[in-house]
Amino acid sequence: MSHSSVPRLGRTLAGLTAVAACSAGLLAAPAPASAAAEPARAAGGRHAAGAYPNLAPRPPMGWNNWSYYMCDINEKVVLDNARALVRSGLARQGYRTVTVDDCWMSRQRGPKGELTADRTKFPHGMAYLGRQLHALGLKFGIYEDVGTLTCEKYPGSLGHFQQDAELFARWKVDYVKADGCNVPVAPGHSKEETYRDLYGQMSRALRATGRPITFSVSAPAYFQFDGDSVWHRVIGWSAEVGNLWRGGRDVALQKSTPAAKWSSIVYNFRYNARLADLQSPGRWNDPDFLLAGDTGLTTQEMQSQMSLWAMMAAPLISSTDVGRLSPAARKVLGNKEVIAVDQDALGVQGNLVQQDDGSAVLAKPLKNGDRAIALFNSGDTPRTLSVAAAAAGLPAADSYRLHDLVTGRRTHSNDTIVAREVPPHSTVLYRVTPD
């Protein structure tokens, strides 16, 4: 993730204008020697024989440096956070994929066109980092970009897809996050055709390595404001070429104000909640990182994000200093009951069943026949929120057992699910069982 202070879509469109004069040659020119095995393809054509392997049957969980550290990363930061995941018990609860975001590499490729690690930041190299993570029982994730450069202007993979994929496989990478900055569009091709072609190339390259590498696609984030029909179509083919996709704007950075952080959580929830019909088991909408642990967020705000992300079957990827988590933040991230809602085997994103300007109610079916129901007060004053059992998709019953997954309180209800005096910026999350 890069440049969250400016939506990446805006940066891309600016970049497309800047490279218009030379973009025709980038997709049409012969591939460099390092990428000679990649044949030319018509943009927007069929990209793979079948969908990408189902390597993420549950929403991925883990840690990524970007929102908290941005480019201020190095081997010690990554391994310190990895060890903190293990020491805190969060790794045991599922947070096992440690992903190094932008800025890990040198500004120039090596003499054979290969990516190289910044040896000041990663003195032992990336293969070593992967070995250390695997020794801890964790998985190794890495960042690249399908354009000419990453968002922070490091070498992108365009023209080097197979070479980079083979390098990642040799490094024993388990997860690749591919951004979409600095993508030039050739005359005669649409923006969507170009993105689809490039992400298709990277998808095929990863598959060709024979190593199971979970693939996170960022293409939809660059089409969020191109109209819903286009945006949804891009999500559709992203689900063919990868396992999960970033749908829109980045969540706020650690350096942002508390108000900006909360605003970004609410914004990302609202756009992602609308995408439930485009999700399917093993293919996940990703509304971006969990901010629990960041300065300025209240416990209620951290818990709301965790509960809402779980209801949306979203990847649970923390971006914070894990070694400095407060007890409250650690409790939020480690709530086993909430994690179970996110990781439920049915693999279904919850649907919005009720909403107004200051509240939302989501319902999510669970594998054992229960239903998770979240009542979210996004406003600034306490509110009592309720939803009819039938509207939440519950079967008719004499009564319903309600288990509050945050407080642990158990109650009964008849035909209405109620959360009384929900504090501002808070979410009540029930697991509901018909009697």
VOGU-3710 file (C-alpha; in Angstrom, 3 decimals, decimal comma):
1> mshssvprlg> 0,000/0,000/0,000  1,339/3,397/-0,869  0,450/7,057/-0,774  -2,751/6,631/1,215  -3,047/10,420/1,581  -4,003/10,481/-2,111  -6,301/7,815/-3,570  -4,211/5,521/-5,743  -6,739/5,821/-8,560  -6,052/9,551/-8,822
11> rtlagltava> -2,309/8,946/-8,922  -2,745/6,350/-11,642  -4,839/8,582/-13,861  -2,269/11,347/-13,482  0,444/8,881/-14,344  -1,428/7,698/-17,429  -1,550/11,255/-18,717  2,148/11,704/-18,077  3,156/8,591/-19,981  0,672/8,900/-22,840
21> acsagllaap> 3,391/9,802/-25,314  5,442/6,688/-24,652  2,886/4,160/-23,499  2,279/2,664/-26,919  5,708/1,130/-26,954  5,570/-0,366/-23,476  2,937/-2,987/-24,214  3,663/-3,368/-27,899  7,476/-3,438/-27,817  9,365/-6,732/-27,713
31> apasaaaepa> 9,826/-8,071/-24,187  13,266/-7,626/-22,626  15,542/-10,647/-22,681  14,689/-11,436/-19,059  11,027/-11,740/-20,004  11,437/-13,355/-23,417  9,352/-16,351/-22,408  6,255/-14,164/-22,115  4,479/-14,125/-25,502  2,580/-11,066/-26,657
41> raaggrhaag> -1,148/-11,160/-25,907  -4,068/-9,036/-26,933  -5,142/-6,887/-24,010  -8,368/-8,058/-22,451  -8,064/-11,572/-23,869  -8,596/-14,816/-21,987  -5,901/-14,955/-19,313  -5,805/-18,440/-17,875  -7,071/-21,918/-18,465  -9,437/-21,876/-15,510
51> aypnlaprpp> -9,426/-19,775/-12,389  -6,454/-19,237/-10,110  -6,046/-22,133/-7,627  -8,108/-21,897/-4,460  -5,191/-21,186/-2,130  -7,169/-19,117/0,394  -10,199/-21,199/1,426  -10,606/-18,853/4,415  -9,902/-15,094/4,469  -6,132/-14,605/4,887
61> mgwnnwsyym> -4,878/-13,393/8,260  -1,552/-11,841/9,125  0,480/-8,650/9,301  1,680/-6,048/6,794  3,966/-3,117/7,518  2,456/-0,467/5,248  -0,161/1,454/7,220  2,024/1,718/10,313  5,606/1,867/9,000  5,230/2,815/5,328
71> cdinekvvld> 8,768/2,763/3,847  10,468/2,828/7,238  11,038/-0,928/7,210  13,981/-3,246/7,533  14,804/-6,809/8,444  14,675/-6,102/12,174  11,257/-4,412/12,034  9,747/-7,299/10,089  11,251/-10,036/12,253  10,479/-8,207/15,504
81> naralvrsgl> 6,818/-8,025/14,503  6,854/-11,650/13,367  8,254/-12,785/16,717  5,669/-10,635/18,504  2,895/-12,401/16,582  4,202/-15,717/17,896  4,928/-14,486/21,427  1,518/-12,827/21,828  -0,361/-15,924/20,665  -1,837/-14,089/17,678
91> arqgyrtvtv> -0,056/-16,432/15,273  -1,787/-19,396/16,912  -5,095/-17,653/16,335  -4,439/-17,334/12,602  -2,280/-14,231/12,054  0,432/-16,109/10,204  1,185/-14,358/6,890  3,828/-11,644/7,286  3,945/-9,415/4,199  6,644/-6,881/3,364
101> ddcwmsrqrg> 5,041/-4,038/1,426  6,580/-1,436/-0,912  10,181/-0,148/-0,532  11,907/-3,484/0,190  13,893/-3,550/-3,044  16,733/-1,644/-4,656  15,905/1,228/-6,988  17,402/-0,627/-9,957  17,258/-4,239/-11,102  20,402/-6,334/-11,114
111> pkgeltadrt> 22,636/-7,042/-14,144  20,393/-9,882/-15,342  17,198/-7,899/-14,858  16,503/-9,465/-11,463  14,948/-7,752/-8,458  17,352/-7,239/-5,588  16,709/-6,391/-1,959  17,879/-3,092/-0,506  20,919/-4,437/1,358  20,879/-1,571/3,842
121> kfphgmaylg> 17,365/-2,492/4,936  17,628/-6,251/4,383  21,321/-7,091/4,736  20,782/-10,857/4,565  18,389/-10,693/1,612  14,800/-11,785/1,146  15,397/-15,540/0,947  16,908/-15,305/4,438  13,899/-13,336/5,660  11,602/-16,038/4,299
131> rqlhalglkf> 13,592/-18,776/6,034  13,361/-16,925/9,347  9,607/-16,493/8,988  9,105/-20,138/8,068  11,213/-21,204/11,059  8,746/-19,285/13,230  5,862/-21,214/11,684  4,746/-18,192/9,655  4,215/-17,514/5,949  6,193/-15,076/3,802
141> giyedvgtlt> 4,396/-12,388/1,800  5,920/-9,832/-0,547  4,807/-6,788/-2,558  5,205/-5,924/-6,232  3,369/-3,929/-8,887  2,136/-4,839/-12,373  3,250/-1,467/-13,765  6,617/-0,041/-14,711  7,243/1,129/-11,140  5,718/0,494/-7,733
151> cekypgslgh> 3,775/3,276/-6,037  6,976/4,419/-4,336  8,899/4,279/-7,649  10,785/1,002/-7,189  11,010/-1,437/-10,128  7,660/-2,847/-11,205  7,091/-6,239/-12,792  5,901/-5,129/-16,229  8,070/-7,027/-18,720  9,463/-9,251/-15,953
161> fqqdaelfar> 6,462/-11,226/-14,770  7,866/-14,717/-15,188  11,317/-13,726/-13,985  9,921/-12,137/-10,832  7,540/-15,026/-10,153  10,375/-17,545/-10,432  12,504/-15,423/-8,095  9,679/-15,285/-5,530  9,280/-19,054/-5,784  13,023/-19,538/-5,161
171> wkvdyvkadg> 12,689/-17,293/-2,117  9,833/-19,543/-0,921  7,307/-16,720/-0,980  3,793/-17,801/0,040  1,791/-14,653/-0,751  2,171/-11,925/-3,372  0,383/-8,595/-3,206  0,416/-6,902/-6,629  -0,343/-3,188/-6,760  -1,366/-1,241/-9,870
181> cnvpvapghs> 0,498/2,052/-9,859  2,257/3,405/-12,951  0,408/1,287/-15,489  0,766/2,777/-18,987  -2,168/2,360/-21,376  -1,254/1,914/-25,021  -3,243/3,754/-27,700  -6,069/1,589/-28,939  -6,442/-0,223/-25,625  -8,681/0,691/-22,723
191> keetyrdlyg> -7,520/1,095/-19,170  -9,466/-2,008/-18,146  -8,035/-4,111/-20,996  -4,538/-3,130/-19,942  -5,024/-3,927/-16,265  -6,695/-7,214/-17,095  -3,860/-8,211/-19,384  -1,110/-7,341/-16,898  -2,764/-8,990/-13,901  -3,452/-12,001/-16,099
201> qmsralratg> 0,231/-12,197/-16,986  1,278/-12,073/-13,356  -1,340/-14,675/-12,436  -0,101/-17,086/-15,088  3,506/-16,481/-14,109  2,828/-17,337/-10,462  0,941/-20,475/-11,467  3,741/-21,549/-13,784  6,229/-21,684/-10,901  4,404/-24,670/-9,405
211> rpitfsvsap> 4,630/-23,108/-5,958  1,317/-22,409/-4,174  1,410/-18,605/-3,849  -1,706/-16,787/-2,645  -2,319/-13,876/-5,022  -3,717/-10,536/-3,833  -4,920/-8,346/-6,712  -5,224/-4,555/-6,432  -6,897/-3,866/-9,787  -10,412/-3,035/-8,469
221> ayfqfdgdsv> -9,011/-0,213/-6,316  -8,090/1,610/-9,517  -11,646/1,397/-10,887  -13,660/2,364/-7,797  -14,731/5,654/-9,377  -15,144/4,454/-12,969  -18,805/3,547/-12,423  -20,233/0,532/-10,625  -20,671/-1,555/-13,769  -16,980/-1,263/-14,642
231> whrvigwsae> -15,844/-1,614/-11,019  -17,909/-4,753/-10,519  -16,706/-6,231/-13,806  -13,092/-5,690/-12,738  -13,839/-7,436/-9,429  -15,301/-10,299/-11,447  -12,132/-10,963/-13,422  -9,952/-10,270/-10,387  -11,674/-13,274/-8,792  -10,517/-15,359/-11,761
241> vgnlwrggrd> -6,858/-14,319/-11,673  -6,342/-14,168/-7,892  -7,622/-15,130/-4,452  -8,477/-11,721/-2,988  -8,567/-8,127/-4,145  -8,343/-4,625/-2,775  -11,595/-2,939/-3,704  -11,021/0,753/-3,073  -9,188/3,427/-1,139  -6,459/2,602/1,335
251> valqkstpaa> -7,202/2,780/5,033  -5,559/5,689/6,875  -1,939/5,649/7,960  -0,567/5,614/11,505  0,489/9,255/11,101  -3,105/10,313/10,311  -5,305/12,003/12,913  -7,651/9,840/15,011  -10,618/11,388/13,186  -9,106/10,547/9,794
261> kwssivynfr> -8,480/6,961/10,876  -12,055/6,483/12,027  -13,412/8,167/8,908  -11,387/5,821/6,691  -12,619/2,749/8,589  -16,241/3,836/8,114  -15,662/4,706/4,445  -14,013/1,370/3,659  -16,744/-0,501/5,513  -19,455/1,286/3,530
271> ynarladlqs> -18,008/0,580/0,108  -17,013/-2,993/0,900  -20,366/-3,886/2,462  -21,975/-3,164/-0,921  -19,830/-5,812/-2,617  -21,196/-8,890/-0,833  -22,789/-10,309/-3,982  -19,389/-10,281/-5,735  -17,694/-12,443/-3,096  -17,693/-16,233/-3,081
281> pgrwndpdfl> -16,022/-18,863/-0,875  -12,275/-18,731/-1,474  -12,498/-15,326/-3,223  -12,430/-12,377/-0,838  -13,215/-8,653/-0,888  -10,364/-6,906/0,972  -11,254/-3,519/2,548  -7,652/-3,098/3,810  -5,771/-3,332/7,083  -6,935/-3,598/10,676
291> lagdtglttq> -5,793/-0,554/12,654  -6,137/-1,987/16,164  -3,058/-0,796/18,032  -2,750/2,535/16,219  -2,630/5,650/18,360  -5,820/7,640/18,678  -8,429/4,937/18,098  -10,721/4,103/20,999  -11,341/0,536/22,077  -14,871/0,811/20,673
301> emqsqmslwa> -13,535/1,931/17,289  -10,970/-0,858/17,137  -13,626/-3,390/18,088  -16,062/-2,017/15,520  -13,549/-2,460/12,725  -12,716/-5,986/13,847  -16,390/-6,968/14,125  -17,396/-5,397/10,816  -14,445/-6,940/8,948  -15,375/-10,337/10,408
311> mmaaplisst> -18,969/-9,891/9,243  -17,699/-9,111/5,738  -15,475/-12,219/5,664  -12,598/-9,813/5,056  -8,915/-10,648/5,333  -7,748/-9,849/8,868  -4,378/-8,228/8,221  -2,998/-6,136/11,053  -0,753/-3,160/10,346  0,716/-1,945/13,612
321> dvgrlspaar> 3,670/-2,440/15,958  2,649/-5,834/17,332  5,266/-5,702/20,075  3,654/-2,576/21,541  0,009/-3,621/21,428  -2,019/-2,410/24,370  -3,953/-5,074/26,304  -7,156/-3,661/24,781  -5,846/-3,884/21,214  -4,479/-7,373/21,837
331> kvlgnkevia> -7,880/-8,451/23,154  -9,634/-7,028/20,082  -7,328/-8,752/17,594  -7,342/-12,015/19,532  -11,079/-12,408/20,143  -11,566/-16,046/19,165  -15,328/-15,772/18,818  -15,087/-12,839/16,409  -12,293/-14,512/14,434  -14,514/-17,589/14,119
341> vdqdalgvqg> -17,194/-15,475/12,430  -14,653/-14,202/9,911  -13,159/-17,645/9,306  -16,465/-19,531/9,233  -16,336/-22,501/6,861  -19,401/-21,384/4,910  -17,222/-18,595/3,499  -20,009/-16,052/2,951  -19,799/-12,280/3,316  -22,574/-10,811/5,442
351> nlvqqddgsa> -25,249/-8,680/3,815  -26,537/-5,261/4,773  -30,128/-5,814/5,862  -30,812/-2,357/7,297  -29,055/1,014/7,278  -29,463/4,754/7,679  -27,061/7,686/7,871  -25,796/6,714/11,322  -26,240/2,971/11,589  -26,082/-0,332/9,766
361> vlakplkngd> -27,187/-3,885/10,463  -25,493/-6,857/8,814  -26,461/-10,530/8,877  -24,140/-13,410/8,006  -25,106/-17,098/7,773  -22,766/-19,520/9,536  -21,929/-23,125/8,753  -23,671/-24,652/11,778  -26,967/-22,865/11,071  -26,400/-19,949/13,430
371> raialfnsgd> -26,456/-16,401/12,140  -24,094/-13,579/13,054  -25,797/-10,200/13,363  -23,899/-6,929/13,767  -25,600/-3,686/14,825  -23,262/-0,760/14,103  -23,697/2,774/15,476  -21,460/4,991/13,336  -22,896/8,150/14,854  -21,719/10,342/17,705
381> tprtlsvaaa> -24,500/9,676/20,217  -25,758/6,449/21,818  -28,544/4,648/19,947  -30,743/1,619/20,476  -30,605/-0,500/17,330  -32,864/-3,376/16,362  -33,772/-5,635/13,471  -36,635/-8,074/12,961  -35,498/-11,696/13,094  -37,074/-12,404/9,705
391> aaglpaadsy> -35,367/-9,389/8,118  -32,028/-10,754/9,363  -32,721/-14,059/7,638  -33,451/-16,045/10,780  -35,953/-18,900/10,526  -39,182/-18,667/12,480  -38,716/-19,824/16,074  -40,301/-19,431/19,494  -37,231/-17,536/20,661  -33,593/-16,905/19,826
401> rlhdlvtgrr> -30,459/-17,258/21,917  -28,131/-14,253/21,590  -24,441/-14,501/22,436  -22,643/-11,132/22,494  -19,229/-12,064/21,078  -17,470/-9,079/22,628  -18,860/-8,991/26,181  -19,706/-12,704/26,372  -23,205/-11,894/27,667  -25,965/-14,362/26,749
411> thsndtivar> -29,615/-13,371/26,438  -32,848/-14,467/24,762  -35,091/-12,616/22,331  -38,407/-13,223/20,625  -38,994/-11,777/17,159  -36,670/-8,762/17,330  -32,908/-8,603/17,822  -32,114/-5,541/19,935  -28,923/-3,799/21,065  -29,766/-1,129/23,644
421> evpphstvly> -27,897/2,161/23,994  -25,053/1,234/21,666  -22,251/3,753/22,352  -20,975/6,028/19,573  -18,691/4,312/17,036  -19,532/0,915/18,540  -20,763/-2,386/17,155  -22,706/-5,091/18,966  -21,991/-8,485/17,416  -24,336/-11,355/18,247
431> rvtpd> -24,168/-15,000/17,346  -27,832/-15,963/17,159  -29,197/-19,489/17,536  -32,905/-20,293/16,985  -34,469/-22,223/19,885
//
